[in-house]
């Protein structure tokens, strides 16, 4: 097993596949595990240079983090990689009580030491940018400061009302945060500015990324400033995009591989727990292009007895599949149908929706013999895929038109699930025709190096 370049913990499943796509599509073979693997499972992926662990911390409390992140970070450290990355959403949505990024960094420092933690959020590849410490994100062709973003400023659980990342973090932790801004990065004295930021009493150092040039400089600074024993870092997949630039410059990784389009399948099943307007448009497009739609009661899925709600949905989904049609089963059709206020946050009811959607999808896949499926919703994916008996994922096909939502190959001890192709789509991710494009396996979605 060759030395790993990077290990990471993803705070939700779609974010975890986002990192896998960023690495594997650029020549860094990556295995993503659904739980800490035993030695035999890890050995199956001995050829990989990066290893991920998909988590659910984005939707969890600080108390949950204190109990669950410590063993995850200890496993990352045991791999001996040059970098260990706590991966967060590129929109940085989080709060003191849900998905607390500051708390996660605090826990990471107990495992990896007190060296300053690099923080990289900007990723032009997925249309996320940081400038002078402020976060910007694109939406339908326009770019917004995150606190004015049409979707993220109104997120139902963690609305972003502050664009300055350091100020946002200050609500979650007492750790101090410095900044290496775009002016520093473009200066001939970029190394000196970086050294100063990391040498000062900063627990966290945010590095701006707004374009390819700043990303390349950030990659060089990250690699130059890494510490022995594994550099703990935080941020979006922008961290990987920056590092890959530097690894390629140094000849540490091969050229990006070519990927073969998978071609069409006759039917797929989609389950969605997303309330995003992006997912709403995608569902409506799918219904206009050959999919059957089945609306599910979100409150019932969260609170009713498992058997009744899941069995009814399975029967309805199998009926559509038996008639040769793809099917999409959804708990909301956009923000106007969001019933989150009627679902308790404290007792795990919201997580139960994702778990039951996963049980539903497993029944559809195994009983209808499907070989391709989609889960929509970041939190939904994290809780749903665990019900499918999937042990690990690797990249089947990167989707440059919808970065961050690749088609993956699932590995499972269950032969009915092993080898299926599954796409995991965050709420804000993808073009309107995303579901039909996955069904059709269109070459237009193929990465061309």
VEXSE-656857 format. One record per residue (C-alpha): x, y, z; residue in one letter. Coordinates in steps of 0.02 Angstrom, whole numbers, plus 50000, padded with zeros to 5 digits. Each point is the difference from the previous one (the first is absolute). Example, Ala and Ser with C-alpha at 12.3 -4.5 7.8 and 13.67 -1.06 7.14 Angstrom:
2
<pt <50615, 49775, 50390>, 'a'>
<pt <50069, 50172, 49967>, 's'>
//
This chain:
449
<pt <50000, 50000, 50000>, 'x'>
<pt <50083, 50161, 49942>, 'x'>
<pt <50004, 50155, 50109>, 'x'>
<pt <49836, 50094, 50000>, 'x'>
<pt <49999, 50180, 49946>, 'x'>
<pt <49837, 50043, 50085>, 'x'>
<pt <49866, 49933, 50116>, 'x'>
<pt <49836, 50087, 50035>, 'x'>
<pt <49838, 49998, 50097>, 'x'>
<pt <49850, 50069, 49905>, 'x'>
<pt <49867, 50086, 50104>, 'x'>
<pt <49867, 49926, 49886>, 'x'>
<pt <49997, 49871, 49863>, 'x'>
<pt <49982, 50113, 49848>, 'x'>
<pt <50143, 50105, 50064>, 'x'>
<pt <50103, 49842, 50018>, 'x'>
<pt <49969, 49948, 49820>, 'x'>
<pt <50042, 50178, 49948>, 'x'>
<pt <50176, 49976, 50070>, 'x'>
<pt <50013, 49828, 49920>, 'x'>
<pt <49954, 50077, 49832>, 'x'>
<pt <50126, 50142, 50021>, 'x'>
<pt <50139, 49875, 50034>, 'x'>
<pt <49960, 49849, 49891>, 'x'>
<pt <49957, 50104, 49847>, 'x'>
<pt <50174, 50078, 50013>, 'x'>
<pt <50098, 49838, 50017>, 'x'>
<pt <49998, 49970, 50188>, 'x'>
<pt <49911, 49834, 50026>, 'x'>
<pt <49883, 50016, 50148>, 'x'>
<pt <49895, 49881, 50104>, 'x'>
<pt <49853, 50066, 50101>, 'x'>
<pt <49941, 49893, 50146>, 'x'>
<pt <49830, 50008, 50085>, 'x'>
<pt <50076, 49951, 50167>, 'x'>
<pt <50175, 49969, 50066>, 'x'>
<pt <50057, 49848, 49898>, 'x'>
<pt <50079, 49843, 50067>, 'x'>
<pt <50172, 49950, 49937>, 'x'>
<pt <49932, 49885, 49865>, 'x'>
<pt <49887, 50133, 49924>, 'x'>
<pt <50137, 50131, 50007>, 'x'>
<pt <50120, 49880, 49914>, 'x'>
<pt <49880, 49985, 49851>, 'x'>
<pt <50041, 50182, 49963>, 'x'>
<pt <50187, 49991, 50034>, 'x'>
<pt <50034, 50081, 49831>, 'x'>
<pt <49915, 50162, 50053>, 'x'>
<pt <50093, 50158, 50051>, 'x'>
<pt <49853, 50078, 50093>, 'x'>
<pt <49870, 49931, 50121>, 'x'>
<pt <49838, 50077, 50059>, 'x'>
<pt <49874, 49966, 50136>, 'x'>
<pt <49823, 50061, 49966>, 'x'>
<pt <49916, 50073, 50153>, 'x'>
<pt <49845, 50095, 50054>, 'x'>
<pt <50072, 50138, 50109>, 'x'>
<pt <49927, 50138, 49893>, 'x'>
<pt <49829, 49960, 50075>, 'x'>
<pt <50060, 49956, 50175>, 'x'>
<pt <50021, 50088, 50166>, 'x'>
<pt <50165, 50044, 50087>, 'x'>
<pt <49964, 49863, 50128>, 'x'>
<pt <49986, 49872, 49858>, 'x'>
<pt <50163, 50066, 49927>, 'x'>
<pt <50091, 49981, 50165>, 'x'>
<pt <49952, 49817, 50006>, 'x'>
<pt <50019, 49952, 49816>, 'x'>
<pt <50134, 50108, 49919>, 'x'>
<pt <50140, 49950, 50117>, 'x'>
<pt <50008, 49816, 49942>, 'x'>
<pt <49979, 50057, 49820>, 'x'>
<pt <50147, 50121, 50013>, 'x'>
<pt <50107, 49869, 50088>, 'x'>
<pt <49969, 49884, 49852>, 'x'>
<pt <50050, 50137, 49878>, 'x'>
<pt <50160, 50027, 50097>, 'x'>
<pt <50038, 49813, 49999>, 'x'>
<pt <50010, 50003, 49809>, 'x'>
<pt <50155, 50109, 50006>, 'x'>
<pt <49946, 50114, 49858>, 'x'>
<pt <50085, 50168, 49972>, 'x'>
<pt <49831, 50088, 50022>, 'x'>
<pt <49847, 49957, 50103>, 'x'>
<pt <49851, 50103, 49944>, 'x'>
<pt <49838, 50039, 50092>, 'x'>
<pt <49891, 50032, 49848>, 'x'>
<pt <49856, 50124, 50015>, 'x'>
<pt <49873, 50063, 49876>, 'x'>
<pt <50065, 50134, 49882>, 'x'>
<pt <49858, 50114, 50054>, 'x'>
<pt <50067, 49986, 50179>, 'x'>
<pt <49823, 49995, 50071>, 'x'>
<pt <50012, 49953, 50183>, 'x'>
<pt <49949, 50065, 50170>, 'x'>
<pt <50051, 49986, 50182>, 'x'>
<pt <49870, 49862, 50025>, 'x'>
<pt <49997, 49908, 49832>, 'x'>
<pt <50154, 49952, 49898>, 'x'>
<pt <50116, 50106, 50107>, 'x'>
<pt <50160, 50014, 49898>, 'x'>
<pt <50095, 50085, 50141>, 'x'>
<pt <49964, 49854, 50116>, 'x'>
<pt <50064, 49877, 49870>, 'x'>
<pt <50162, 50098, 49983>, 'x'>
<pt <50021, 50000, 50189>, 'x'>
<pt <49983, 49810, 50003>, 'x'>
<pt <50121, 49982, 49855>, 'x'>
<pt <50133, 50099, 50093>, 'x'>
<pt <49991, 49880, 50147>, 'x'>
<pt <50052, 49859, 49881>, 'x'>
<pt <50120, 50087, 49880>, 'x'>
<pt <50077, 50130, 50115>, 'x'>
<pt <49989, 50187, 50022>, 'x'>
<pt <50080, 50055, 49836>, 'x'>
<pt <49894, 50130, 49908>, 'x'>
<pt <49863, 49918, 49896>, 'x'>
<pt <49993, 50056, 49818>, 'x'>
<pt <49823, 50040, 49941>, 'x'>
<pt <49959, 50001, 49813>, 'x'>
<pt <49821, 50029, 49943>, 'x'>
<pt <50013, 50079, 49826>, 'x'>
<pt <49989, 49879, 49854>, 'x'>
<pt <49976, 50079, 49827>, 'x'>
<pt <49966, 49827, 49928>, 'x'>
<pt <49834, 49997, 50094>, 'x'>
<pt <49974, 50188, 49989>, 'x'>
<pt <50046, 50043, 50178>, 'x'>
<pt <50117, 50146, 50034>, 'x'>
<pt <50079, 50085, 50150>, 'x'>
<pt <50065, 50178, 49991>, 'x'>
<pt <50073, 50092, 50150>, 'x'>
<pt <49920, 49872, 50114>, 'x'>
<pt <49825, 50011, 49926>, 'x'>
<pt <49911, 49854, 49916>, 'x'>
<pt <49909, 50012, 49834>, 'x'>
<pt <49899, 49865, 49911>, 'x'>
<pt <49918, 49987, 49830>, 'x'>
<pt <49817, 49965, 49970>, 'x'>
<pt <49920, 49982, 49828>, 'x'>
<pt <50137, 50096, 49911>, 'x'>
<pt <50024, 50141, 50124>, 'x'>
<pt <50119, 50013, 50148>, 'x'>
<pt <49943, 50060, 50171>, 'x'>
<pt <50081, 50039, 50165>, 'x'>
<pt <49945, 49853, 50106>, 'x'>
<pt <49894, 50104, 50119>, 'x'>
<pt <49902, 50063, 49848>, 'x'>
<pt <49993, 49834, 49910>, 'x'>
<pt <49820, 49962, 49946>, 'x'>
<pt <50007, 49825, 50077>, 'x'>
<pt <50135, 49992, 50133>, 'x'>
<pt <49950, 50160, 50087>, 'x'>
<pt <49831, 49915, 50027>, 'x'>
<pt <50060, 49823, 50040>, 'x'>
<pt <49864, 49918, 50107>, 'x'>
<pt <50122, 49939, 50134>, 'x'>
<pt <50161, 50100, 49985>, 'x'>
<pt <49966, 50164, 49908>, 'x'>
<pt <50157, 50097, 49955>, 'x'>
<pt <49981, 50179, 50063>, 'x'>
<pt <50187, 50040, 50006>, 'x'>
<pt <50118, 49995, 49851>, 'x'>
<pt <50162, 50030, 50096>, 'x'>
<pt <50058, 49824, 50038>, 'x'>
<pt <50102, 50051, 50151>, 'x'>
<pt <49854, 50093, 50078>, 'x'>
<pt <49886, 49853, 49963>, 'x'>
<pt <50122, 49882, 50086>, 'x'>
<pt <50017, 50115, 50151>, 'x'>
<pt <49821, 49954, 50046>, 'x'>
<pt <50050, 49817, 50010>, 'x'>
<pt <50171, 50000, 50083>, 'x'>
<pt <50119, 50109, 50099>, 'x'>
<pt <50145, 49945, 49889>, 'x'>
<pt <50085, 50147, 49914>, 'x'>
<pt <50002, 50013, 49811>, 'x'>
<pt <50121, 50090, 49885>, 'x'>
<pt <49990, 50034, 49813>, 'x'>
<pt <50113, 49987, 49849>, 'x'>
<pt <49904, 50108, 49877>, 'x'>
<pt <50005, 50020, 49812>, 'x'>
<pt <50120, 50147, 50011>, 'x'>
<pt <50121, 49896, 50103>, 'x'>
<pt <49988, 49853, 49881>, 'x'>
<pt <50035, 50105, 49845>, 'x'>
<pt <50149, 50087, 50081>, 'x'>
<pt <50181, 49952, 49962>, 'x'>
<pt <50013, 49979, 50189>, 'x'>
<pt <49860, 49871, 50010>, 'x'>
<pt <50112, 49878, 50095>, 'x'>
<pt <50041, 50131, 50130>, 'x'>
<pt <49817, 50047, 50023>, 'x'>
<pt <49956, 49816, 50022>, 'x'>
<pt <50140, 49971, 50123>, 'x'>
<pt <49943, 50150, 50102>, 'x'>
<pt <49819, 49942, 50005>, 'x'>
<pt <50049, 49825, 50056>, 'x'>
<pt <50129, 50065, 50125>, 'x'>
<pt <49881, 50121, 50087>, 'x'>
<pt <49883, 49945, 50138>, 'x'>
<pt <49872, 49934, 49876>, 'x'>
<pt <49915, 49835, 50034>, 'x'>
<pt <49921, 50003, 49827>, 'x'>
<pt <50066, 50081, 49840>, 'x'>
<pt <49876, 50035, 49860>, 'x'>
<pt <50076, 50006, 49824>, 'x'>
<pt <49902, 50093, 49865>, 'x'>
<pt <49966, 49911, 49835>, 'x'>
<pt <49912, 50097, 49862>, 'x'>
<pt <50075, 49935, 49837>, 'x'>
<pt <50126, 49878, 49928>, 'x'>
<pt <50148, 50110, 50041>, 'x'>
<pt <49958, 50020, 50184>, 'x'>
<pt <49956, 49815, 50011>, 'x'>
<pt <50172, 49952, 49934>, 'x'>
<pt <50087, 50112, 50127>, 'x'>
<pt <49893, 49931, 50141>, 'x'>
<pt <50045, 49822, 49949>, 'x'>
<pt <50184, 50044, 50009>, 'x'>
<pt <49981, 50082, 50170>, 'x'>
<pt <49901, 49853, 50070>, 'x'>
<pt <50132, 49875, 49946>, 'x'>
<pt <50145, 50111, 50053>, 'x'>
<pt <49927, 50032, 50173>, 'x'>
<pt <49942, 49822, 50040>, 'x'>
<pt <50058, 49927, 50165>, 'x'>
<pt <50079, 49831, 50032>, 'x'>
<pt <49883, 49864, 50061>, 'x'>
<pt <49852, 50061, 49897>, 'x'>
<pt <49934, 50176, 49971>, 'x'>
<pt <49822, 50020, 50063>, 'x'>
<pt <49902, 50118, 49887>, 'x'>
<pt <49821, 50056, 49976>, 'x'>
<pt <49897, 50060, 49853>, 'x'>
<pt <49908, 49953, 49842>, 'x'>
<pt <50063, 49895, 49855>, 'x'>
<pt <50093, 50160, 49955>, 'x'>
<pt <50137, 49930, 50111>, 'x'>
<pt <50020, 49849, 49886>, 'x'>
<pt <49992, 50103, 49840>, 'x'>
<pt <50139, 50110, 50067>, 'x'>
<pt <50109, 49856, 50058>, 'x'>
<pt <49980, 49903, 49838>, 'x'>
<pt <50070, 50150, 49905>, 'x'>
<pt <50155, 49995, 50109>, 'x'>
<pt <50017, 49811, 49994>, 'x'>
<pt <49993, 50005, 49811>, 'x'>
<pt <50129, 50140, 49993>, 'x'>
<pt <50115, 49894, 50107>, 'x'>
<pt <49967, 49841, 49900>, 'x'>
<pt <49922, 49909, 50149>, 'x'>
<pt <49844, 49947, 49904>, 'x'>
<pt <49965, 49938, 49825>, 'x'>
<pt <49899, 50089, 49867>, 'x'>
<pt <49811, 49999, 50013>, 'x'>
<pt <49928, 49835, 49939>, 'x'>
<pt <49869, 49976, 49864>, 'x'>
<pt <49828, 49938, 50050>, 'x'>
<pt <49886, 49896, 49891>, 'x'>
<pt <49816, 50051, 49996>, 'x'>
<pt <49893, 49865, 50081>, 'x'>
<pt <49860, 50009, 49871>, 'x'>
<pt <49813, 49997, 50035>, 'x'>
<pt <49899, 49885, 50112>, 'x'>
<pt <49817, 49964, 49973>, 'x'>
<pt <49945, 50055, 50174>, 'x'>
<pt <50068, 50086, 50154>, 'x'>
<pt <49927, 50041, 50170>, 'x'>
<pt <50024, 50169, 50085>, 'x'>
<pt <49961, 50041, 50181>, 'x'>
<pt <50004, 50181, 50056>, 'x'>
<pt <49990, 50082, 50169>, 'x'>
<pt <50057, 50169, 49933>, 'x'>
<pt <49894, 50158, 50014>, 'x'>
<pt <50115, 50101, 49887>, 'x'>
<pt <49928, 50097, 49852>, 'x'>
<pt <50140, 49922, 49895>, 'x'>
<pt <49936, 49826, 50040>, 'x'>
<pt <49822, 50059, 49969>, 'x'>
<pt <50045, 50051, 49822>, 'x'>
<pt <50089, 49834, 49974>, 'x'>
<pt <49850, 49900, 50060>, 'x'>
<pt <49882, 50100, 49888>, 'x'>
<pt <50115, 49973, 49851>, 'x'>
<pt <50008, 49813, 50036>, 'x'>
<pt <49810, 49988, 50008>, 'x'>
<pt <49992, 50081, 49829>, 'x'>
<pt <50126, 49875, 49930>, 'x'>
<pt <49934, 49827, 50039>, 'x'>
<pt <50014, 49985, 50189>, 'x'>
<pt <49854, 49955, 50112>, 'x'>
<pt <49990, 50112, 50153>, 'x'>
<pt <49943, 49939, 50171>, 'x'>
<pt <49975, 50131, 50136>, 'x'>
<pt <50040, 49939, 50176>, 'x'>
<pt <49938, 50074, 50163>, 'x'>
<pt <50157, 50067, 50086>, 'x'>
<pt <49918, 50008, 50171>, 'x'>
<pt <49939, 49821, 49987>, 'x'>
<pt <50172, 49942, 49943>, 'x'>
<pt <50075, 50085, 50152>, 'x'>
<pt <49876, 49948, 50133>, 'x'>
<pt <49886, 49856, 49948>, 'x'>
<pt <50037, 49815, 50024>, 'x'>
<pt <50133, 49946, 49878>, 'x'>
<pt <49909, 49854, 49920>, 'x'>
<pt <49845, 50089, 49941>, 'x'>
<pt <50079, 50151, 49916>, 'x'>
<pt <50147, 49908, 49921>, 'x'>
<pt <49898, 49850, 49940>, 'x'>
<pt <49872, 50111, 49915>, 'x'>
<pt <50135, 50101, 49912>, 'x'>
<pt <50090, 49840, 49946>, 'x'>
<pt <49840, 49930, 49923>, 'x'>
<pt <49967, 50161, 49904>, 'x'>
<pt <50180, 50012, 49940>, 'x'>
<pt <50006, 49817, 49944>, 'x'>
<pt <49839, 50025, 49903>, 'x'>
<pt <50080, 50137, 49894>, 'x'>
<pt <50161, 49902, 49976>, 'x'>
<pt <49903, 49845, 49948>, 'x'>
<pt <49921, 50101, 49860>, 'x'>
<pt <50173, 50046, 49936>, 'x'>
<pt <50006, 50179, 50063>, 'x'>
<pt <50125, 50088, 50110>, 'x'>
<pt <49930, 50066, 50163>, 'x'>
<pt <50039, 50144, 50116>, 'x'>
<pt <49934, 49999, 50178>, 'x'>
<pt <50012, 50167, 50091>, 'x'>
<pt <49952, 50072, 50169>, 'x'>
<pt <49988, 50180, 49936>, 'x'>
<pt <49981, 50090, 49835>, 'x'>
<pt <50100, 50155, 50040>, 'x'>
<pt <50004, 50122, 50147>, 'x'>
<pt <49813, 50033, 49994>, 'x'>
<pt <49969, 49818, 50045>, 'x'>
<pt <50126, 49996, 50143>, 'x'>
<pt <49918, 49929, 50157>, 'x'>
<pt <50157, 50009, 50107>, 'x'>
<pt <49913, 50108, 50131>, 'x'>
<pt <49886, 49852, 50038>, 'x'>
<pt <50145, 49879, 50028>, 'x'>
<pt <50096, 50001, 50166>, 'x'>
<pt <50185, 50039, 49987>, 'x'>
<pt <50057, 49930, 50167>, 'x'>
<pt <49939, 49819, 49996>, 'x'>
<pt <50078, 49943, 49836>, 'x'>
<pt <49838, 50009, 49901>, 'x'>
<pt <50081, 50097, 49857>, 'x'>
<pt <50137, 49870, 49986>, 'x'>
<pt <49866, 49866, 49996>, 'x'>
<pt <49936, 50069, 49834>, 'x'>
<pt <50168, 49965, 49918>, 'x'>
<pt <50015, 49828, 50080>, 'x'>
<pt <49828, 49948, 49939>, 'x'>
<pt <50032, 50068, 49826>, 'x'>
<pt <50154, 49889, 50001>, 'x'>
<pt <49898, 49848, 50050>, 'x'>
<pt <49876, 50044, 49863>, 'x'>
<pt <50137, 50014, 49869>, 'x'>
<pt <50080, 49836, 50051>, 'x'>
<pt <49834, 49909, 49976>, 'x'>
<pt <49977, 50079, 49828>, 'x'>
<pt <50179, 49960, 49945>, 'x'>
<pt <50003, 49820, 50061>, 'x'>
<pt <49822, 49949, 49956>, 'x'>
<pt <49997, 50083, 49828>, 'x'>
<pt <50181, 49955, 49958>, 'x'>
<pt <50053, 50180, 49970>, 'x'>
<pt <50181, 50040, 49961>, 'x'>
<pt <49993, 50190, 50016>, 'x'>
<pt <49919, 50114, 50129>, 'x'>
<pt <50005, 50178, 50068>, 'x'>
<pt <49982, 50075, 50174>, 'x'>
<pt <49964, 50187, 50005>, 'x'>
<pt <50036, 50108, 50151>, 'x'>
<pt <50164, 50016, 50096>, 'x'>
<pt <49933, 49952, 50171>, 'x'>
<pt <49884, 49872, 49919>, 'x'>
<pt <50144, 49914, 49911>, 'x'>
<pt <50101, 49987, 50160>, 'x'>
<pt <49861, 49909, 50092>, 'x'>
<pt <49929, 49903, 49852>, 'x'>
<pt <50151, 49916, 49923>, 'x'>
<pt <50042, 49913, 50163>, 'x'>
<pt <49838, 49902, 49982>, 'x'>
<pt <50055, 49930, 49831>, 'x'>
<pt <50136, 49888, 50074>, 'x'>
<pt <50133, 50097, 49905>, 'x'>
<pt <50175, 49985, 50074>, 'x'>
<pt <50098, 50114, 49883>, 'x'>
<pt <49989, 50107, 49843>, 'x'>
<pt <50118, 50048, 49864>, 'x'>
<pt <49980, 50113, 49849>, 'x'>
<pt <49912, 49930, 49847>, 'x'>
<pt <49978, 50163, 49902>, 'x'>
<pt <50035, 50182, 50045>, 'x'>
<pt <49866, 50121, 49944>, 'x'>
<pt <50084, 50164, 49951>, 'x'>
<pt <49833, 50079, 49956>, 'x'>
<pt <49941, 49967, 50179>, 'x'>
<pt <50160, 49994, 50103>, 'x'>
<pt <49984, 49924, 50172>, 'x'>
<pt <49869, 49870, 49952>, 'x'>
<pt <50094, 49860, 49909>, 'x'>
<pt <49940, 49828, 49953>, 'x'>
<pt <50079, 49874, 50119>, 'x'>
<pt <50024, 49812, 50005>, 'x'>
<pt <49939, 49920, 50161>, 'x'>
<pt <50093, 49857, 50086>, 'x'>
<pt <49900, 49886, 50113>, 'x'>
<pt <50002, 49827, 50076>, 'x'>
<pt <49821, 49984, 49935>, 'x'>
<pt <50013, 49938, 49819>, 'x'>
<pt <49835, 50084, 49957>, 'x'>
<pt <50077, 50169, 50042>, 'x'>
<pt <50184, 49972, 49957>, 'x'>
<pt <50048, 50091, 49841>, 'x'>
<pt <49845, 50108, 49983>, 'x'>
<pt <50026, 50178, 49939>, 'x'>
<pt <49935, 50133, 50117>, 'x'>
<pt <50001, 50190, 49988>, 'x'>
<pt <49987, 50105, 50158>, 'x'>
<pt <49939, 50176, 49966>, 'x'>
<pt <50003, 50145, 50120>, 'x'>
<pt <49848, 50112, 50003>, 'x'>
<pt <50081, 50146, 49909>, 'x'>
<pt <50095, 49893, 49874>, 'x'>
<pt <49964, 49957, 49819>, 'x'>
<pt <49918, 50062, 49842>, 'x'>
<pt <49813, 49986, 49975>, 'x'>
<pt <50017, 49839, 49899>, 'x'>
<pt <50110, 49914, 50130>, 'x'>
<pt <49889, 49847, 50031>, 'x'>
<pt <49967, 49961, 49818>, 'x'>
<pt <50185, 50024, 49959>, 'x'>
<pt <50045, 49871, 50133>, 'x'>
<pt <49870, 49880, 49931>, 'x'>
<pt <50060, 50024, 49822>, 'x'>
<pt <50187, 49997, 50043>, 'x'>
<pt <50027, 50128, 49865>, 'x'>
<pt <50176, 50024, 49931>, 'x'>
<pt <49977, 50187, 50021>, 'x'>
<pt <50027, 49972, 50185>, 'x'>
<pt <50165, 49911, 49974>, 'x'>
<pt <50160, 50079, 50062>, 'x'>
<pt <50118, 50037, 49855>, 'x'>
<pt <50177, 50025, 50068>, 'x'>
//
